[in-house]
Amino acid sequence: MPRINLLAWRDELRAQRRNQFYAAMGGAFGVAALLVLIGVFLMDAIIDAQNDRNQLLNDEIATLDLRIKEILDLEDKKNRLVARMEIIEELQQSRPEIVHVFEEIVYSLPDGVHLSSIKQKGTRIEIKGSAESNTRVSAFMRNIDKSDWLEKPELEVVEVKKNSDGTARMSEFTVFAQGVKITKEEEES
């Protein structure tokens, strides 16, 4: 009679199931490791692609920064040229004014008044000179006030001095006046 050991086939079945379980665990571990490896490679590829895009953007930003600097330099040059053009235009406009100012000074100068210096800073004109009396200085200032090209006379200093021989007294004075600017409308009319 054959001998049948019922415990042995259960042990074999248990061993077979254990082997299947370990194989399934190993397979699952292998699949998980494979998925993690694929995930790592995929993330590295995505990170590398993004780094390449970032580098491309940084390079483009650097070239645009250079272009912006060039544009700002050109704008600065343009502003300087415009300022120069405005100065030249202002000088061209004021060219006839100085002639009129000198002519008005000559016409407003009464007898007995002698000028020693005339300085102009902007529209403000400083006139230094000497007169035989204070009334002549006053007449000079009234004539300036009536002038079309000079206005707002201000007397700064009047000093009475004697000549070197002590015979005549002279009033040395400093008068400030404003030159009248010509507007474009007045120039055209």
C-alpha positions as a Markdown table, in Angstrom:
| # | Residue | x | y | z |
|---|---|---|---|---|
| 1 | Met | 0.0 | 0.0 | 0.0 |
| 2 | Pro | 1.3 | 3.2 | -0.9 |
| 3 | Arg | 2.0 | 5.6 | 1.7 |
| 4 | Ile | 0.4 | 9.0 | 1.5 |
| 5 | Asn | 1.7 | 11.7 | 3.6 |
| 6 | Leu | -0.9 | 14.5 | 3.7 |
| 7 | Leu | 1.4 | 16.8 | 5.7 |
| 8 | Ala | 4.0 | 16.7 | 3.0 |
| 9 | Trp | 1.8 | 18.1 | 0.2 |
| 10 | Arg | 0.6 | 20.8 | 2.6 |
| 11 | Asp | 4.2 | 21.6 | 3.3 |
| 12 | Glu | 5.0 | 21.6 | -0.4 |
| 13 | Leu | 1.9 | 23.8 | -1.1 |
| 14 | Arg | 3.0 | 26.1 | 1.7 |
| 15 | Ala | 6.5 | 26.2 | 0.3 |
| 16 | Gln | 5.2 | 26.8 | -3.2 |
| 17 | Arg | 2.9 | 29.6 | -2.0 |
| 18 | Arg | 5.8 | 31.1 | 0.0 |
| 19 | Asn | 8.0 | 30.9 | -3.1 |
| 20 | Gln | 5.2 | 32.5 | -5.2 |
| 21 | Phe | 4.8 | 35.2 | -2.5 |
| 22 | Tyr | 8.5 | 35.9 | -2.5 |
| 23 | Ala | 8.6 | 35.9 | -6.3 |
| 24 | Ala | 5.6 | 38.3 | -6.3 |
| 25 | Met | 7.4 | 40.4 | -3.6 |
| 26 | Gly | 10.6 | 40.4 | -5.6 |
| 27 | Gly | 8.6 | 41.2 | -8.8 |
| 28 | Ala | 6.8 | 44.0 | -7.0 |
| 29 | Phe | 10.0 | 45.3 | -5.5 |
| 30 | Gly | 11.6 | 45.1 | -9.0 |
| 31 | Val | 8.7 | 46.9 | -10.6 |
| 32 | Ala | 8.7 | 49.5 | -7.8 |
| 33 | Ala | 12.5 | 50.0 | -8.2 |
| 34 | Leu | 12.0 | 50.2 | -12.0 |
| 35 | Leu | 9.3 | 52.8 | -11.5 |
| 36 | Val | 11.4 | 54.8 | -9.1 |
| 37 | Leu | 14.4 | 54.6 | -11.5 |
| 38 | Ile | 12.2 | 55.7 | -14.4 |
| 39 | Gly | 10.8 | 58.5 | -12.2 |
| 40 | Val | 14.3 | 59.6 | -11.2 |
| 41 | Phe | 15.4 | 59.6 | -14.9 |
| 42 | Leu | 12.2 | 61.4 | -16.0 |
| 43 | Met | 12.6 | 64.1 | -13.2 |
| 44 | Asp | 16.3 | 64.5 | -14.1 |
| 45 | Ala | 15.3 | 64.9 | -17.8 |
| 46 | Ile | 12.6 | 67.5 | -16.8 |
| 47 | Ile | 15.0 | 69.3 | -14.6 |
| 48 | Asp | 17.7 | 69.4 | -17.3 |
| 49 | Ala | 15.2 | 70.6 | -19.8 |
| 50 | Gln | 14.1 | 73.4 | -17.4 |
| 51 | Asn | 17.7 | 74.3 | -16.7 |
| 52 | Asp | 18.3 | 74.5 | -20.4 |
| 53 | Arg | 15.3 | 76.8 | -20.8 |
| 54 | Asn | 16.4 | 78.9 | -17.8 |
| 55 | Gln | 19.9 | 79.2 | -19.3 |
| 56 | Leu | 18.4 | 80.3 | -22.7 |
| 57 | Leu | 16.2 | 82.9 | -20.9 |
| 58 | Asn | 19.3 | 84.1 | -18.9 |
| 59 | Asp | 21.3 | 84.5 | -22.2 |
| 60 | Glu | 18.4 | 86.3 | -23.8 |
| 61 | Ile | 18.0 | 88.6 | -20.8 |
| 62 | Ala | 21.8 | 89.4 | -20.9 |
| 63 | Thr | 21.5 | 90.3 | -24.6 |
| 64 | Leu | 18.4 | 92.4 | -23.9 |
| 65 | Asp | 20.2 | 94.1 | -21.0 |
| 66 | Leu | 23.0 | 95.1 | -23.5 |
| 67 | Arg | 20.4 | 96.4 | -25.9 |
| 68 | Ile | 18.7 | 98.4 | -23.2 |
| 69 | Lys | 22.1 | 99.9 | -22.2 |
| 70 | Glu | 22.7 | 100.8 | -25.8 |
| 71 | Ile | 19.2 | 102.4 | -26.0 |
| 72 | Leu | 19.8 | 104.3 | -22.8 |
| 73 | Asp | 23.2 | 105.5 | -24.1 |
| 74 | Leu | 21.5 | 106.6 | -27.4 |
| 75 | Glu | 18.7 | 108.4 | -25.4 |
| 76 | Asp | 21.4 | 110.2 | -23.4 |
| 77 | Lys | 23.2 | 111.2 | -26.5 |
| 78 | Lys | 19.9 | 112.4 | -28.0 |
| 79 | Asn | 19.1 | 114.4 | -24.9 |
| 80 | Arg | 22.5 | 116.1 | -25.0 |
| 81 | Leu | 22.1 | 116.9 | -28.7 |
| 82 | Val | 18.6 | 118.3 | -28.1 |
| 83 | Ala | 20.0 | 120.4 | -25.3 |
| 84 | Arg | 22.8 | 121.7 | -27.6 |
| 85 | Met | 20.2 | 122.4 | -30.3 |
| 86 | Glu | 18.1 | 124.4 | -27.8 |
| 87 | Ile | 21.1 | 126.4 | -26.7 |
| 88 | Ile | 22.1 | 127.1 | -30.3 |
| 89 | Glu | 18.5 | 128.1 | -31.1 |
| 90 | Glu | 18.4 | 130.3 | -28.0 |
| 91 | Leu | 21.7 | 131.9 | -29.1 |
| 92 | Gln | 20.3 | 132.4 | -32.6 |
| 93 | Gln | 17.2 | 134.1 | -31.2 |
| 94 | Ser | 19.2 | 136.3 | -28.8 |
| 95 | Arg | 21.6 | 137.4 | -31.4 |
| 96 | Pro | 19.7 | 140.6 | -32.4 |
| 97 | Glu | 18.7 | 141.2 | -28.8 |
| 98 | Ile | 22.3 | 142.2 | -27.7 |
| 99 | Val | 22.5 | 144.7 | -30.6 |
| 100 | His | 19.2 | 146.3 | -29.5 |
| 101 | Val | 20.4 | 146.3 | -25.8 |
| 102 | Phe | 23.6 | 148.1 | -26.7 |
| 103 | Glu | 21.6 | 150.6 | -28.9 |
| 104 | Glu | 19.2 | 151.2 | -26.0 |
| 105 | Ile | 22.0 | 151.8 | -23.6 |
| 106 | Val | 23.5 | 154.3 | -26.0 |
| 107 | Tyr | 20.2 | 156.1 | -26.4 |
| 108 | Ser | 19.4 | 156.1 | -22.7 |
| 109 | Leu | 22.8 | 157.4 | -21.7 |
| 110 | Pro | 22.5 | 161.1 | -20.7 |
| 111 | Asp | 25.2 | 163.7 | -21.1 |
| 112 | Gly | 27.8 | 163.6 | -18.3 |
| 113 | Val | 27.5 | 159.9 | -17.7 |
| 114 | His | 30.4 | 157.6 | -18.7 |
| 115 | Leu | 30.3 | 153.8 | -18.6 |
| 116 | Ser | 33.3 | 151.7 | -17.6 |
| 117 | Ser | 31.9 | 148.2 | -17.9 |
| 118 | Ile | 28.8 | 146.2 | -19.0 |
| 119 | Lys | 28.4 | 142.6 | -18.0 |
| 120 | Gln | 25.5 | 140.3 | -18.9 |
| 121 | Lys | 24.5 | 137.1 | -17.0 |
| 122 | Gly | 21.4 | 135.6 | -18.5 |
| 123 | Thr | 19.0 | 138.5 | -18.9 |
| 124 | Arg | 20.5 | 140.5 | -16.0 |
| 125 | Ile | 22.8 | 143.3 | -17.1 |
| 126 | Glu | 25.3 | 145.0 | -14.8 |
| 127 | Ile | 26.3 | 148.5 | -15.8 |
| 128 | Lys | 29.1 | 150.3 | -14.0 |
| 129 | Gly | 30.2 | 153.9 | -14.7 |
| 130 | Ser | 30.6 | 157.4 | -13.4 |
| 131 | Ala | 28.5 | 160.5 | -13.7 |
| 132 | Glu | 29.0 | 164.1 | -12.9 |
| 133 | Ser | 26.1 | 164.1 | -10.4 |
| 134 | Asn | 23.5 | 161.8 | -8.9 |
| 135 | Thr | 20.7 | 163.4 | -10.9 |
| 136 | Arg | 22.4 | 162.2 | -14.1 |
| 137 | Val | 22.4 | 158.6 | -12.6 |
| 138 | Ser | 18.7 | 159.1 | -11.9 |
| 139 | Ala | 18.1 | 160.3 | -15.5 |
| 140 | Phe | 19.9 | 157.3 | -16.8 |
| 141 | Met | 17.7 | 155.0 | -14.7 |
| 142 | Arg | 14.5 | 156.7 | -15.9 |
| 143 | Asn | 15.7 | 156.4 | -19.5 |
| 144 | Ile | 16.4 | 152.6 | -18.9 |
| 145 | Asp | 12.9 | 152.3 | -17.5 |
| 146 | Lys | 11.4 | 153.9 | -20.6 |
| 147 | Ser | 13.4 | 151.7 | -22.9 |
| 148 | Asp | 11.8 | 149.0 | -25.0 |
| 149 | Trp | 14.7 | 146.6 | -24.6 |
| 150 | Leu | 15.7 | 147.2 | -20.9 |
| 151 | Glu | 13.5 | 147.2 | -17.8 |
| 152 | Lys | 13.6 | 147.1 | -14.0 |
| 153 | Pro | 16.6 | 149.3 | -13.3 |
| 154 | Glu | 18.0 | 148.8 | -9.8 |
| 155 | Leu | 20.7 | 151.1 | -8.3 |
| 156 | Glu | 23.2 | 149.0 | -6.4 |
| 157 | Val | 26.0 | 151.5 | -5.4 |
| 158 | Val | 26.6 | 155.2 | -5.7 |
| 159 | Glu | 29.9 | 156.6 | -4.4 |
| 160 | Val | 31.0 | 160.2 | -4.7 |
| 161 | Lys | 34.7 | 160.5 | -5.3 |
| 162 | Lys | 37.0 | 163.4 | -6.2 |
| 163 | Asn | 39.4 | 163.4 | -9.1 |
| 164 | Ser | 43.0 | 162.9 | -8.5 |
| 165 | Asp | 43.6 | 166.7 | -8.7 |
| 166 | Gly | 40.7 | 167.2 | -6.2 |
| 167 | Thr | 38.8 | 169.7 | -8.5 |
| 168 | Ala | 35.8 | 167.6 | -9.8 |
| 169 | Arg | 33.5 | 165.2 | -8.0 |
| 170 | Met | 32.3 | 162.1 | -9.8 |
| 171 | Ser | 29.5 | 159.7 | -8.7 |
| 172 | Glu | 30.6 | 156.1 | -9.4 |
| 173 | Phe | 27.6 | 153.9 | -9.8 |
| 174 | Thr | 26.5 | 150.3 | -10.4 |
| 175 | Val | 23.1 | 149.8 | -12.0 |
| 176 | Phe | 21.4 | 146.4 | -12.7 |
| 177 | Ala | 18.7 | 146.1 | -15.4 |
| 178 | Gln | 16.8 | 143.2 | -17.1 |
| 179 | Gly | 17.0 | 142.6 | -20.8 |
| 180 | Val | 13.7 | 142.1 | -22.5 |
| 181 | Lys | 13.4 | 138.7 | -24.3 |
| 182 | Ile | 11.9 | 138.5 | -27.7 |
| 183 | Thr | 9.2 | 135.9 | -28.0 |
| 184 | Lys | 8.7 | 134.0 | -31.3 |
| 185 | Glu | 5.3 | 135.8 | -31.8 |
| 186 | Glu | 6.9 | 139.2 | -31.5 |
| 187 | Glu | 9.8 | 138.2 | -33.8 |
| 188 | Glu | 7.4 | 137.1 | -36.5 |
| 189 | Ser | 5.2 | 140.2 | -36.4 |
